[in-house]
């Protein structure tokens, strides 16, 4: 019995601890996902934001500045992200959506996600990550988005995770042309499991189940 308990405990530690020592990382939701797939996050869909240029628009601990809120696509200026409905936030060079658009966080978070619409190579998102000593910038361009760039029929949801001992203190969105369109932002002050964590947890649970079944078979 003691052997079984210690073995199960060790497996649980392996399953739950695989990601805890990693540095910041990101994943993409499925190509049909348009909002955060994690439970317990705070969602922001901009439905309460007034149309036009953004100035100190706050929801929860997040305050948005610059860029502009649109409700529909506007030719040669912005395109509503595929799968999005209602208001969305856009950063560009015309139409009153000057950037970089920034998200100031009054409380540091462990997770930040958003729907990235019609990604372009000239779109750049930068996460400010504090490691306990200094702040490091982690940037991604539209070239990182799966399914190519410049396609207005394609949106992908980006999930960004702070690593062990890290927090996300702010996010900025820049575009040297029209436009960087986003919607359905989400954040969590506490950590949410990454995809790899889920996989390891399931693997660990499966292994624990196998051990239990084998011990029962031997006892029988």
N, C-alpha and C positions, 0 to 999 in steps of 0.2 A: 504493500500500500504506500509506504513512504517513497519507494522508487517511482511509483506512478505519479504521485503528487509533484515530486521534484522535477520529473521529466516534463510534465504538462506545464509547470511554471516556467521552465527554461524555454520551451517552445513558444509560450505566450510572449516572453520577453523578446525573442528573436522576431516574432511576427509584428509586434508593435514598435520595435525600436529600429527597424531597418532604415527609416527615413529621418529619424531624429537627429542624426549627425550630418545630414547632407546640407550643402549650401543652398541658397535660393534656387528655385527651379520653376519651370512652367509646363503646363500641359494644355492640349486643345480638347474641348468637348467634341462630341460627334458632330458631323456636318449638318445635322438637323437641330442641334441644341442652340437655343437663342438666349438662354438665361443660365445662371449658375445652377449646377446640379447638386450643390451641397446644402445640407440642412443647417438651419441656424444662422445663415448669413443675413445681413441687411441688404435689401435690394433697393436700387434707385433706378426708376424708369423715366424720370424727368416730366411726368405728367402734371406735376404741380408747378413746374418752372414756366415763367412767362416767355413768350416767343421773343426772339431778337437777341442782341448781344448779352452775354452773361457777365454779371458782376456780383460776386459774393453770394451765389446761390447755394444755400446750405440744406443738406438733408442728413440728419444724424450727426456724426462726427466729421462728415466730408463737406468741404466748401469748394465750389467750382468757380473758377475765374477765367474770363476770356472765352473765345469761341462764341458760338451762338446756338440757340435752340430753334429747331425747325420742326414743322409738323408734316411736311411732305417734301418730296424731291423738287429741286429747283434747277432747271437746265443750266449747265456750265458753272454751277456753284456747289451743289451738294446732292447726294443721292441717299435716300432713306435706306438703312441697312436691310438687306433681305431678311424677312422673317420678323422685322420689328413693326410695331404698331404705334401710332400716336407720335408724341414728341421724341426727338433724338438730339444728341449734342454733336456739333460739327465744328471742326477747326480747319481754317484754310486761309486764303489770301484775299478773298473778296466777299461781298455780300454781308459785311459786318461781322465776319467770323474770325477776326484776326487772332492769332495765337502767339506763342504756345499756350494752349489751354492747360490750366493746372488744377490739381486736386490737392488741397491742403487737408491734412488729417490731424484733428486736435488730439486724438489718441492713436498711437502707433498700432498697426494691424499686422496680423500674421498671413492674411490672404486678401488678394484683390483680383477681381475678374471683370470682364466687360465683353460685349459683343462688338467685334471688329468688322465693319461693313466695307465692302469693295476695296480691299487693301491695295495700296499702291507702294511702289518702292520708295517714294518720297514721304511716306508716313513713318513717324518714329514715336514710339512710346518709351518713356524712361521711368523706371522705378527707383526711388531713392531708398536704399536699404542700409539700415544702421546695424552694425555688427557688435555694438557695445563699446566700441572705441572710436570709430569713424564711420562716415556715410559714404557708401559706394553706389555709383549709378550703374544700373543694369538696363541696357537699351535693346529694343527689338525694332526692326523695320518691317514694312509690309512684305518684304521678301521671305520672312519667316512664316507667313501665314500659309497653311496647306491649301492646295487647289489653285495656286497661281495668284497673280495680282491683276488689278485693274478690272475685274469682272464684277459688275454691279449686281449680278444675280447670286453672288457668293458672299456669305458671312460666316465667320467662325468665332466661337467663344473661347477667349483666352483666360486661363486660370494661372495666376502667379502666386507662388508660395514663398514665404520667408523661410530660411533654413533655421537650424537649431542655433539659438543665441542671437538670432536676427529679428528685426521688425521692419515693416514698410512704413516710412514716415511721410511719403508723398508720391504723387504720380503726375507726369506731364505728357502732353500730347502735342506734337508739332507736325506741320505739313508745309512744305515749301511751295506746293501748288494746291489747287482745290481738289480734294478735301480729305480730311480724316474724320470719318463718321463713326460714331459709337452710340451704343444704347445698353440698357439693362446692366448698369454697373452694380457690383456687389462687393461687400467686404466683410471680414470677420476679425474681431479683436483676438480671438483664440484660434488656435490652429485647426484646420480642417484636414481630414485624411487625403493624401494624394492618391492617385490611381494605383501607384506601386504599393502603397501601404495596404489598400484594400486587397490587392492580389496576395501579398504576403500574409495578411491576416487570414484570408480564406485558405491559403496553403497550410498555414499553421494549424488552423482548426481542423482541416481535413486529416492532417497527420496525427493530431491528438485523437480524433475519432478512430483512426486505424489502430492506434495503440490500445485504446479502451476495448475495441472489439477483440483484438488478439488476446488480451489478458482475460476477458470473459470466456473466450473459447478454451484457453488453457485451464481455467478454473473449472469449466464444465467437464 
